[in-house]
Amino acid sequence: MSNQSNLFIKIIWRLVEIVLVIVVGLSSGLAGSYFGVKYFSSPSSPGSSTETVKTQVIDEQSSVIDVVEKNKQSVVSIVITKNVPVYEQYYSNPFSSDFFGSDWPFTSQKQVGEEEKEVGAGSGFIVSEDGMIVTNKHVVEDESADYTVILENGDKLSAQVLARDPYLDLAVLKVDKHFDQYIKLGDSGDLKVGQSVIAIGYSLGQFEGTVSTGIISGLSRQVTAGDGSGTSEVLDDVIQTDAAINPGNSGGPLLDINGNAIGINVAMAEGAENIGFSIPVNNVKTVVESVKTNGKIVRPYLGVRYVSITSDIQKENNLSVDYGVLITRGEKSTDLAVTPGSPADKAGLQENDIILEIDGQKLTSDVPLQGQIIKHQAGDEVNLRVLSKGSEKDVTVKLESKE
Protein backbone atom coordinates (compact mmCIF):
# COMPACT_ATOMS: atom_id res chain seq x y z
CA MET A 1 0.00 0.00 0.00
CA SER A 2 1.35 3.41 -0.97
CA ASN A 3 2.22 6.10 1.51
CA GLN A 4 -0.58 8.23 0.10
CA SER A 5 -3.14 5.54 0.89
CA ASN A 6 -1.87 5.22 4.47
CA LEU A 7 -2.08 8.96 4.95
CA PHE A 8 -5.62 9.00 3.60
CA ILE A 9 -6.72 6.25 6.03
CA LYS A 10 -5.20 8.09 9.00
CA ILE A 11 -7.07 11.26 8.05
CA ILE A 12 -10.36 9.32 7.81
CA TRP A 13 -9.82 7.74 11.31
CA ARG A 14 -8.97 11.14 12.76
CA LEU A 15 -12.20 12.59 11.39
CA VAL A 16 -14.16 9.64 12.82
CA GLU A 17 -12.56 10.22 16.25
CA ILE A 18 -13.47 13.91 16.11
CA VAL A 19 -17.08 13.11 15.18
CA LEU A 20 -17.30 10.56 18.03
CA VAL A 21 -15.99 13.10 20.55
CA ILE A 22 -18.55 15.67 19.38
CA VAL A 23 -21.41 13.16 19.58
CA VAL A 24 -20.41 11.96 23.08
CA GLY A 25 -20.02 15.54 24.26
CA LEU A 26 -23.44 16.57 23.01
CA SER A 27 -25.02 13.47 24.52
CA SER A 28 -23.43 14.15 27.91
CA GLY A 29 -24.54 17.77 27.80
CA LEU A 30 -28.11 16.87 27.00
CA ALA A 31 -28.19 14.20 29.71
CA GLY A 32 -26.78 16.64 32.26
CA SER A 33 -29.35 19.24 31.30
CA TYR A 34 -32.16 16.71 31.64
CA PHE A 35 -31.12 15.50 35.09
CA GLY A 36 -30.32 19.02 36.20
CA VAL A 37 -33.79 20.22 35.29
CA LYS A 38 -35.40 17.14 36.81
CA TYR A 39 -33.56 17.02 40.15
CA PHE A 40 -31.93 20.40 40.66
CA SER A 41 -34.47 22.85 39.31
CA SER A 42 -34.91 26.30 40.83
CA PRO A 43 -37.53 26.93 43.61
CA SER A 44 -39.95 28.28 41.02
CA SER A 45 -39.85 25.11 38.94
CA PRO A 46 -42.92 22.85 39.08
CA GLY A 47 -42.46 19.75 41.25
CA SER A 48 -39.49 21.25 43.13
CA SER A 49 -38.50 20.32 46.71
CA THR A 50 -39.58 23.80 47.84
CA GLU A 51 -43.17 22.96 46.99
CA THR A 52 -42.88 19.86 49.19
CA VAL A 53 -41.64 21.99 52.11
CA LYS A 54 -44.50 24.43 51.61
CA THR A 55 -46.96 21.56 51.65
CA GLN A 56 -45.56 20.36 55.00
CA VAL A 57 -45.87 23.83 56.52
CA ILE A 58 -49.44 24.16 55.33
CA ASP A 59 -50.23 20.73 56.84
CA GLU A 60 -48.81 21.78 60.21
CA GLN A 61 -50.82 25.00 60.15
CA SER A 62 -53.90 23.02 59.25
CA SER A 63 -53.32 20.76 62.24
CA VAL A 64 -53.21 23.75 64.58
CA ILE A 65 -56.35 25.18 63.02
CA ASP A 66 -58.10 21.81 63.37
CA VAL A 67 -57.13 21.55 67.04
CA VAL A 68 -58.42 25.05 67.75
CA GLU A 69 -61.68 24.48 65.85
CA LYS A 70 -62.23 21.19 67.66
CA ASN A 71 -61.53 22.46 71.18
CA LYS A 72 -62.27 26.17 71.37
CA GLN A 73 -65.90 25.64 72.34
CA SER A 74 -64.75 23.56 75.32
CA VAL A 75 -62.54 26.36 76.68
CA VAL A 76 -64.48 28.71 78.96
CA SER A 77 -64.01 32.10 80.56
CA ILE A 78 -64.53 32.25 84.32
CA VAL A 79 -65.73 35.59 85.65
CA ILE A 80 -65.45 36.33 89.37
CA THR A 81 -68.08 38.59 90.93
CA LYS A 82 -68.48 39.73 94.50
CA ASN A 83 -70.59 42.07 96.58
CA VAL A 84 -68.46 45.11 97.34
CA PRO A 85 -69.31 48.13 99.50
CA VAL A 86 -70.76 51.24 97.89
CA TYR A 87 -69.63 54.51 99.44
CA GLU A 88 -71.09 57.99 99.23
CA GLN A 89 -69.14 61.19 99.75
CA TYR A 90 -70.43 63.96 101.96
CA TYR A 91 -69.06 67.16 103.48
CA SER A 92 -68.75 67.77 107.18
CA ASN A 93 -67.50 70.66 109.29
CA PRO A 94 -66.14 69.56 112.65
CA PHE A 95 -65.61 73.20 113.63
CA SER A 96 -68.09 76.00 114.00
CA SER A 97 -68.09 78.64 111.33
CA ASP A 98 -67.11 81.22 113.95
CA PHE A 99 -63.79 79.46 114.53
CA PHE A 100 -62.47 80.27 111.04
CA GLY A 101 -64.88 83.05 110.25
CA SER A 102 -66.36 80.96 107.42
CA ASP A 103 -67.53 77.43 106.70
CA TRP A 104 -64.74 74.84 106.58
CA PRO A 105 -66.05 71.77 104.72
CA PHE A 106 -64.33 68.38 105.00
CA THR A 107 -64.94 65.52 102.54
CA SER A 108 -65.86 62.19 104.12
CA GLN A 109 -67.51 59.02 102.92
CA LYS A 110 -69.91 56.49 104.33
CA GLN A 111 -71.14 53.08 103.15
CA VAL A 112 -74.62 53.24 101.75
CA GLY A 113 -74.97 49.64 100.58
CA GLU A 114 -73.39 46.95 98.39
CA GLU A 115 -73.27 46.14 94.71
CA GLU A 116 -72.17 43.07 92.77
CA LYS A 117 -69.04 43.81 90.82
CA GLU A 118 -66.66 41.87 88.60
CA VAL A 119 -63.38 41.51 90.48
CA GLY A 120 -61.40 39.09 88.33
CA ALA A 121 -61.35 36.55 85.52
CA GLY A 122 -59.58 33.41 84.41
CA SER A 123 -59.88 30.41 82.13
CA GLY A 124 -60.98 26.81 82.40
CA PHE A 125 -61.95 23.88 80.20
CA ILE A 126 -64.70 21.28 80.14
CA VAL A 127 -63.53 17.71 80.82
CA SER A 128 -66.75 15.71 81.03
CA GLU A 129 -70.21 15.41 79.49
CA ASP A 130 -71.90 16.41 82.74
CA GLY A 131 -70.24 19.83 82.90
CA MET A 132 -67.15 19.28 85.02
CA ILE A 133 -64.58 22.04 84.49
CA VAL A 134 -60.97 22.29 85.65
CA THR A 135 -59.12 25.52 86.35
CA ASN A 136 -56.46 26.88 88.70
CA LYS A 137 -57.15 27.11 92.40
CA HIS A 138 -56.02 30.73 92.48
CA VAL A 139 -58.71 31.61 89.92
CA VAL A 140 -61.48 30.48 92.32
CA GLU A 141 -59.64 31.03 95.61
CA ASP A 142 -62.22 33.40 97.15
CA GLU A 143 -64.90 31.31 98.86
CA SER A 144 -67.13 34.36 99.30
CA ALA A 145 -67.19 35.18 95.58
CA ASP A 146 -69.57 33.98 92.86
CA TYR A 147 -68.31 32.36 89.68
CA THR A 148 -69.87 32.53 86.23
CA VAL A 149 -68.74 30.40 83.30
CA ILE A 150 -69.04 32.00 79.87
CA LEU A 151 -69.14 29.57 76.98
CA GLU A 152 -67.65 30.21 73.55
CA ASN A 153 -71.12 31.04 72.17
CA GLY A 154 -71.67 33.67 74.87
CA ASP A 155 -73.96 31.66 77.14
CA LYS A 156 -73.47 32.39 80.85
CA LEU A 157 -73.79 29.63 83.44
CA SER A 158 -73.55 29.78 87.21
CA ALA A 159 -70.72 27.55 88.43
CA GLN A 160 -70.25 25.68 91.68
CA VAL A 161 -66.75 25.04 93.02
CA LEU A 162 -66.61 21.34 93.88
CA ALA A 163 -63.05 21.20 95.16
CA ARG A 164 -59.83 23.15 95.59
CA ASP A 165 -56.59 21.18 95.67
CA PRO A 166 -54.58 21.80 98.86
CA TYR A 167 -51.26 20.97 97.19
CA LEU A 168 -51.47 21.84 93.51
CA ASP A 169 -52.91 24.98 91.98
CA LEU A 170 -55.97 23.09 90.72
CA ALA A 171 -59.72 23.32 91.24
CA VAL A 172 -62.81 21.60 89.86
CA LEU A 173 -66.06 23.41 89.01
CA LYS A 174 -69.43 22.16 87.84
CA VAL A 175 -72.15 23.72 85.69
CA ASP A 176 -75.64 22.38 85.15
CA LYS A 177 -75.45 21.53 81.46
CA HIS A 178 -74.80 18.50 79.25
CA PHE A 179 -71.96 18.76 76.73
CA ASP A 180 -71.57 16.54 73.68
CA GLN A 181 -68.00 17.71 73.24
CA TYR A 182 -65.27 18.21 75.81
CA ILE A 183 -61.47 18.19 75.94
CA LYS A 184 -59.81 14.81 76.29
CA LEU A 185 -57.07 14.47 78.89
CA GLY A 186 -53.88 13.13 77.30
CA ASP A 187 -50.74 11.67 78.86
CA SER A 188 -48.04 13.98 80.22
CA GLY A 189 -45.75 11.08 81.11
CA ASP A 190 -44.11 10.87 77.70
CA LEU A 191 -43.65 14.51 76.71
CA LYS A 192 -40.57 15.62 74.79
CA VAL A 193 -38.74 18.94 74.77
CA GLY A 194 -39.37 20.57 71.40
CA GLN A 195 -42.86 19.11 71.06
CA SER A 196 -45.43 21.50 69.55
CA VAL A 197 -48.13 22.82 71.90
CA ILE A 198 -51.16 25.11 71.71
CA ALA A 199 -52.57 27.28 74.51
CA ILE A 200 -56.12 28.67 74.57
CA GLY A 201 -57.51 31.03 77.20
CA TYR A 202 -59.18 34.26 78.32
CA SER A 203 -56.09 36.41 77.87
CA LEU A 204 -55.83 39.44 80.22
CA GLY A 205 -59.44 38.82 81.19
CA GLN A 206 -60.44 40.70 78.03
CA PHE A 207 -59.77 38.55 74.98
CA GLU A 208 -61.64 35.27 75.20
CA GLY A 209 -60.52 32.36 73.05
CA THR A 210 -56.99 33.71 72.59
CA VAL A 211 -54.74 31.14 70.91
CA SER A 212 -50.95 30.97 71.16
CA THR A 213 -48.57 28.32 69.89
CA GLY A 214 -45.08 27.20 70.77
CA ILE A 215 -43.09 24.22 71.97
CA ILE A 216 -42.27 22.50 75.22
CA SER A 217 -39.14 24.33 76.37
CA GLY A 218 -38.43 22.24 79.47
CA LEU A 219 -39.79 19.56 81.76
CA SER A 220 -39.83 18.89 85.51
CA ARG A 221 -39.34 22.56 86.44
CA GLN A 222 -39.88 23.86 89.96
CA VAL A 223 -41.42 27.33 90.27
CA THR A 224 -42.82 29.55 92.99
CA ALA A 225 -46.16 30.86 91.79
CA GLY A 226 -47.74 33.97 93.32
CA ASP A 227 -51.18 35.47 92.79
CA GLY A 228 -50.15 39.09 93.27
CA SER A 229 -51.70 39.35 96.74
CA GLY A 230 -48.73 38.00 98.65
CA THR A 231 -49.87 34.37 98.51
CA SER A 232 -47.50 31.95 96.82
CA GLU A 233 -46.82 28.25 96.56
CA VAL A 234 -44.07 26.03 95.19
CA LEU A 235 -45.08 23.93 92.19
CA ASP A 236 -42.97 20.89 91.30
CA ASP A 237 -42.65 18.99 88.06
CA VAL A 238 -44.26 21.65 85.85
CA ILE A 239 -43.96 22.00 82.08
CA GLN A 240 -42.13 25.03 80.66
CA THR A 241 -43.37 26.38 77.34
CA ASP A 242 -42.70 29.38 75.11
CA ALA A 243 -46.38 29.56 74.10
CA ALA A 244 -47.63 32.90 75.43
CA ILE A 245 -49.26 32.51 78.87
CA ASN A 246 -50.74 35.82 80.00
CA PRO A 247 -52.84 36.82 83.03
CA GLY A 248 -56.30 35.45 82.36
CA ASN A 249 -54.87 32.39 80.59
CA SER A 250 -54.57 30.72 83.99
CA GLY A 251 -56.62 27.54 84.07
CA GLY A 252 -56.77 27.12 80.30
CA PRO A 253 -55.52 24.00 78.51
CA LEU A 254 -52.12 23.33 77.00
CA LEU A 255 -52.87 21.05 74.04
CA ASP A 256 -50.72 18.78 71.92
CA ILE A 257 -50.94 18.69 68.14
CA ASN A 258 -53.60 15.96 68.38
CA GLY A 259 -55.89 18.16 70.47
CA ASN A 260 -55.43 16.36 73.80
CA ALA A 261 -54.81 18.38 76.96
CA ILE A 262 -51.31 17.70 78.26
CA GLY A 263 -51.25 20.48 80.85
CA ILE A 264 -53.18 23.26 82.56
CA ASN A 265 -51.64 26.71 82.24
CA VAL A 266 -50.71 28.16 85.60
CA ALA A 267 -48.04 30.85 85.59
CA MET A 268 -45.60 32.99 83.67
CA ALA A 269 -42.12 34.17 84.62
CA GLU A 270 -42.08 37.84 85.60
CA GLY A 271 -39.59 40.02 83.77
CA ALA A 272 -39.13 37.45 81.00
CA GLU A 273 -40.62 36.77 77.61
CA ASN A 274 -41.97 33.46 76.37
CA ILE A 275 -41.50 31.58 79.63
CA GLY A 276 -44.76 30.07 80.83
CA PHE A 277 -45.60 27.05 82.95
CA SER A 278 -48.28 24.36 82.98
CA ILE A 279 -49.23 21.67 85.47
CA PRO A 280 -48.89 18.21 83.86
CA VAL A 281 -52.27 16.76 82.96
CA ASN A 282 -51.58 13.46 84.74
CA ASN A 283 -51.87 15.41 87.99
CA VAL A 284 -55.15 16.86 86.75
CA LYS A 285 -56.45 13.34 86.06
CA THR A 286 -55.98 12.24 89.66
CA VAL A 287 -57.84 15.33 90.90
CA VAL A 288 -60.77 14.82 88.51
CA GLU A 289 -61.05 11.12 89.32
CA SER A 290 -60.95 11.84 93.06
CA VAL A 291 -63.77 14.37 92.75
CA LYS A 292 -65.84 11.97 90.62
CA THR A 293 -65.34 9.13 93.10
CA ASN A 294 -65.32 10.92 96.45
CA GLY A 295 -67.01 14.23 95.71
CA LYS A 296 -63.82 15.95 96.90
CA ILE A 297 -60.06 15.86 96.40
CA VAL A 298 -58.42 13.20 98.53
CA ARG A 299 -54.66 12.94 98.26
CA PRO A 300 -52.00 10.88 99.96
CA TYR A 301 -49.66 13.06 101.95
CA LEU A 302 -46.38 12.73 103.80
CA GLY A 303 -46.48 15.83 105.98
CA VAL A 304 -43.11 17.52 105.49
CA ARG A 305 -42.03 20.96 104.32
CA TYR A 306 -38.93 20.72 102.20
CA VAL A 307 -36.62 22.28 99.65
CA SER A 308 -35.02 20.38 96.78
CA ILE A 309 -31.24 20.22 97.13
CA THR A 310 -29.12 21.67 94.33
CA SER A 311 -25.37 22.13 94.06
CA ASP A 312 -25.80 25.74 95.23
CA ILE A 313 -27.83 24.71 98.28
CA GLN A 314 -25.26 22.01 98.99
CA LYS A 315 -22.42 24.54 99.01
CA GLU A 316 -24.28 27.19 101.01
CA ASN A 317 -25.29 24.71 103.70
CA ASN A 318 -22.20 22.50 103.61
CA LEU A 319 -24.25 19.39 102.84
CA SER A 320 -22.69 16.05 101.97
CA VAL A 321 -25.04 15.39 99.03
CA ASP A 322 -26.25 17.39 96.02
CA TYR A 323 -29.58 15.60 95.55
CA GLY A 324 -32.65 14.73 97.58
CA VAL A 325 -34.88 17.06 99.62
CA LEU A 326 -34.01 18.83 102.86
CA ILE A 327 -36.79 18.87 105.46
CA THR A 328 -36.88 22.48 106.66
CA ARG A 329 -39.11 25.12 108.24
CA GLY A 330 -40.88 27.82 106.24
CA GLU A 331 -40.57 31.57 106.62
CA LYS A 332 -43.35 31.82 109.23
CA SER A 333 -43.06 30.43 112.74
CA THR A 334 -46.16 28.34 112.04
CA ASP A 335 -44.56 26.71 108.96
CA LEU A 336 -43.20 23.64 110.75
CA ALA A 337 -40.79 21.30 109.03
CA VAL A 338 -42.77 18.20 110.01
CA THR A 339 -46.54 18.38 110.54
CA PRO A 340 -47.45 17.01 113.99
CA GLY A 341 -49.38 13.75 113.74
CA SER A 342 -48.58 13.34 110.04
CA PRO A 343 -47.24 10.11 108.49
CA ALA A 344 -43.76 11.67 108.48
CA ASP A 345 -44.05 12.52 112.17
CA LYS A 346 -45.24 8.99 113.00
CA ALA A 347 -42.28 7.55 111.06
CA GLY A 348 -39.82 9.66 113.05
CA LEU A 349 -38.69 12.10 110.33
CA GLN A 350 -37.21 15.31 111.73
CA GLU A 351 -36.18 18.79 110.64
CA ASN A 352 -32.86 18.81 108.72
CA ASP A 353 -33.24 15.18 107.65
CA ILE A 354 -32.59 14.65 103.95
CA ILE A 355 -34.84 12.29 101.99
CA LEU A 356 -32.54 10.82 99.33
CA GLU A 357 -34.78 8.24 97.66
CA ILE A 358 -38.38 7.04 97.56
CA ASP A 359 -38.99 3.40 96.64
CA GLY A 360 -35.44 3.21 95.29
CA GLN A 361 -35.94 6.27 93.06
CA LYS A 362 -33.31 8.95 93.56
CA LEU A 363 -34.90 12.36 94.17
CA THR A 364 -33.63 15.06 91.81
CA SER A 365 -34.99 18.12 90.06
CA ASP A 366 -36.36 15.75 87.41
CA VAL A 367 -37.84 13.40 90.02
CA PRO A 368 -39.47 15.62 92.68
CA LEU A 369 -40.80 14.22 95.95
CA GLN A 370 -44.35 15.54 95.56
CA GLY A 371 -44.57 14.09 92.06
CA GLN A 372 -43.74 10.66 93.46
CA ILE A 373 -46.11 10.92 96.43
CA ILE A 374 -49.19 11.79 94.35
CA LYS A 375 -48.70 8.65 92.27
CA HIS A 376 -49.80 6.66 95.32
CA GLN A 377 -53.07 6.19 97.17
CA ALA A 378 -53.82 6.85 100.81
CA GLY A 379 -52.88 3.72 102.78
CA ASP A 380 -49.92 2.85 100.54
CA GLU A 381 -46.55 2.29 102.17
CA VAL A 382 -43.48 3.96 100.69
CA ASN A 383 -39.84 3.24 101.48
CA LEU A 384 -37.62 6.26 102.04
CA ARG A 385 -33.84 6.40 102.12
CA VAL A 386 -33.03 9.12 104.64
CA LEU A 387 -29.80 10.87 105.61
CA SER A 388 -30.17 11.81 109.29
CA LYS A 389 -27.39 13.27 111.45
CA GLY A 390 -24.71 12.00 109.10
CA SER A 391 -26.01 8.43 108.74
CA GLU A 392 -28.26 6.86 106.13
CA LYS A 393 -31.24 4.74 107.11
CA ASP A 394 -34.34 3.21 105.55
CA VAL A 395 -37.73 4.45 106.77
CA THR A 396 -41.12 2.95 105.91
CA VAL A 397 -43.99 5.44 105.88
CA LYS A 398 -47.69 4.70 105.52
CA LEU A 399 -49.32 7.50 103.58
CA GLU A 400 -52.60 8.97 104.80
CA SER A 401 -55.33 10.94 103.09
CA LYS A 402 -55.38 14.71 103.13
CA GLU A 403 -58.38 16.74 102.00
C-alpha positions, 0 to 999 in steps of 0.5 A: 500500500502506498504512503498516500493511501496510508495517509488517507486512512489516517485522516479518515480515522482522525475525522471519525474520532473527532465526530465521536468526541462531538457526539459523546459531548453533546449526549453528555450535555443533553443528559446533564441538562435533563437530570439538572432540570429534573432534580436540581431545578430552581424553587420556582420550577414545578415539582421542586422540593420547595413545593414539598416543604410548603406543603408540609408547613401548610399541613402543620398550620392546618393541624393547629387550626383543626385543634383550635376548631375542635376544642375552642368551644370547650374552653371557657371564661370564668368571671369572678363577681363579689358584693363590694361596699358602695360609698357615698361622699359627703361634706362635714364641718367639725368646727363651728363657722365662727372658729375660722370666720367661714364654713370649713367643709371636710370631705368624708364618705360612708357606706350606703350599701353593696353592689355586685361587681366583677373583680377578676377573671380566668380560664378553664376547660370542660372535661366531662359530658356532665359539665365538670370544668378544671381551672387553677385554684387561684382563679377560684380562691375566694370562697365568698365570691360567685363564679360565672362560666361564659361559653364560647357562644356567649352563654353564661352559666352559674358555676359551683366550686366542687373542690380546691386542691390543697397541694397543687394549683388546681380546682374543679367546678361544675355547671348544670349543662350537658356537653356533647363535646369536651377536651380529652385528657392526654398523657403527660408522662411521655412529653418531649422537649421541642414538642409542639403545643397550643394554649387557649384562654381568656387572655388578660381577662379581656380577649376570650378564646386567645390562641398561642402556639409554641413548643415545650421548652423544658420539663420537671421545672420547679417554680414559685407561683404567686397570685399578686396578693402576697400568697405563693406556693411552690409547684414541682414537676411543671412544664415550661413552654414558650407559648404565650401565657398571659394573666387570664390564661390561667386555668386554660388548657395546653394542648398537643398537636392531636388536640389532647390536653397535656397540661393546665396553664398556671403561671408565667415568669415575671420580667421574661418573655416566652417563659410560661408554665403548665401543670402536667395533665396526669396530675389533673387526672388524679384530681378529677377522678378523686372528685368523681369518686369521692365528691372531693379531692383526697390525696395521699400526703407525707407531711413535710415541708422541704426544699429540693437540694441543688449544688448551690444549696449544697455549698451554702449549707455544707451538705454532703449530698447534692440531691434529695430534699431537705426537710426544713421550716418555712418563713413563718413560725407556724410553717413547721418542718414536720406536721405534727401527727402526720405520716412523716411525724409517725415515722420519726422524720425530723427537721434537717433530715434529707430524703434521698430516695423514695422506693429506690428512686433517687430524688432530683430536680427531674424526680421531685418528691411531691410528684412521686407521692401523688402517684400513690393512694392513701394507705400505701406504704413507701420506702424512704432512704433518709440521711439523718445526722450523718447516717443513712437509714431506711424508713417505711412510711404509711401515707394517709389521706389529706383533704 
